[in-house]
């Protein structure tokens, strides 16, 4: 009798878990999903080209020695050894479940064509590919699904800040997703020390125009010292807007000259100054009014034009919005 009751209890528990799992989007259940089954069209086939991607400083290729890592080969003519070592050191020293691990670095002798090579954790899915694929398949992500991914990306950047490092190139393209659904932050080539590790005092940067113009904070477009961690906060907010709306708030081709020359950004500045409450009408096309009310106040504080008034990531993660999301996903 007792054994039968225990079996019934276990069966009921299993049914409840499955029901809950079905109600919670996979984006909030990292480590419990297999994206190869959910996105078979996006799985890389063996016959695919070994080159996974290419940037201004190098290319990323599949590793012949391990299925769990990729190799980033730096172009000799576009990079310097000290910059390569800096990128390696940051990726190797950071330890967080939502940061892609950098394993090793070496110089490959090839006569006059020698090059530096870095071995990095292989993360097979691009967040942007998953998002766009589901929009194409007419199964757009819910607010909770996007919030779960945003929370994990924010935790990764907050960990960097705690270690005294600012990322400085946060964008959707630098967020990947592991096969089990875990968010992974990548690309530390633009990162820099943001704190004095003895006094914990913030370090301001004089190096402007670092990163990607469309997600740069207004102060990074200028010619003054700025708080790199506060600039990361702004960039994360722009990432959230891109995830939710499907587009960046200001057009890429119109940002190169600086945000102060961008019409969409100047309109946003006017909207922030106006402070007229959102009407709740779907035709209210002001940027912040298109953000769900649960996140609107937090995103608004992340997008403060004055970095001195911009909130930090601990405040973001401690908000009612993300605390609820994290508790749902745990």
Phi, psi and omega in degrees: 000312179297317180299320180294320178296319179296319180296319178296320180295319179294319179296316178297318179299319180295318179298317180297318179298317180294322178295317179296317180299323180291330181279333181269127181298152183299334180298340179258010182232049179304143181081355180242012181231166175231103184293340175298329178278327182279325182234063182300331181290339183261000180285130180289128179272156182301327184278355179295156177302140182292339180282119182271331182186163181215137178235193182288335185251355180173185179231153179249127182232160176291143178276136177282339186269338183210134178284350183261006181217159175235165180245130173257114180259121183274137175289125183302325186280349187242001182223159178244146183306321182292325178290321179296316181295323178299314179298319178296313184300316181296310182295329182280327185277336182279133179231105182204141183299340181253020175237126179295133185276139172261122188271310187203170178214143178205163175258128182261117178287127177211052182063232180281351183251032178296156184209158174273144182224133182240132178264126187232151175305133179277121177238110196283337187247138173273132178303319181296321179297316180297316182296312182291325179297316181290328175294318178296323181278006179060040172227062184302149182291144177284168176300318179296319180298313179294321180297321179298314179295318180297319180299317181292320176296320179294320177299321179296315181291323177299322177296318177302315180297322178297330178272005177079030181229134174257142183284308174073005174213051181281127178198163182302324182295341179260020174240119179248172182226127179287166181302329181271010177091004181282130176290138179226121176275137182230177171067093181249022181293335180259358184294160182204155176301132182244355180217150167283116188287352176269309182266346184067012179290144179292143175253128177267152182254145173257353183274100181271169179058040174260127179113212182246122188310322187292335179252000179294143173290155182306321183292336180286337177283348185268203182229041180229164175295148181212158179278113185293326180291321177293328176294323175297323179300313178302312183300320178298322178296319178296323176299315179299316179301317179297319180294319185282313185273341181087355178219157173285151184292336177231143186289137183305313185293345182258008184255341187303325180282357181113148183299326183291352175255007184259123185296318181295321179292318179297326175296319178297319178300319179294320179296320179296320182288330184292317177061020175289129182301149176294144184274341185084357178280137181296344178272358176283098188267013174297143189305306183294333180286348176271353178272135179307144187302328181298328184254349191301314182296320180293313180297322178299320180286334176285333181260031173293130181296318178277114183299337179292336180262355182284136182286161177267172185289333176295323177292320178299310182291335180273001180291156179301321180304303185281332175298320178295317181295315181296321179293328177291322184279343184270000000 
